[in-house]
Amino acid sequence: MVSVAEAVDFRSEADSFLRGMPKGLQERQTRAIEDAIEGDVSSLEAVRNARNAKPVLPGDVRCDSIGEHAVLFRSEAYRNDTVPLLVYFHGGGWTIGSINSCSRYCGAMAAGGVAVLAVDYRLAPEYPYPNGLDDCRRAVEMASDSLDTWRCRSVSVGGDSSGGNLAIVTA
């Protein structure tokens, strides 16, 4: 249970985050999605590209491409250990977001001894449901088949926002 003091602290963190967002961002993103639904994806691509900056990862975390649409984060500190594996689906309302948008989180998890497979599932509206979900299911199957190769002992799924939804449905 969250105490009142903790809830107030969360509220101040959320308010600080929202104050730091560029003015009009939400409206631009909404308009870009609406335009894409109508067939013009240029604004949506611009939004996606603006949010796709590569973050700095913890010093000992490696990031290896697994096929075209997934990246495996793993700490060198645990390279000889068999660790749990988290298959992670990024958020972004099923329309924006990428592996880079969740890389800081994935890197932090890897630094703590969890291998993380971040999945770059196909986004709407260009790829409507169930394309993204199908990508997530295939990623979990691949992860399950690769436990020995990746020196992992178990598979969990998780995600933030729409990625959390995909994790629940995939599970």
Secondary structure, 3 states (H helix, E strand, C coil): CCCHHHHHHHHHHHHHHHHCCCCCHHHHHHHHHHHHHCCCCHHHHHHHHHCCCCCCCCCCEEEEECCCCEEEEEEHHHCCCCEEEEEEECCCCCCCCCCHHHHHHHHHHHHCCCEEEEECCCCCCCCCCCHHHHHHHHHHHHHHHCCCCCCEEEEEEEECCHHHHHHHHHC
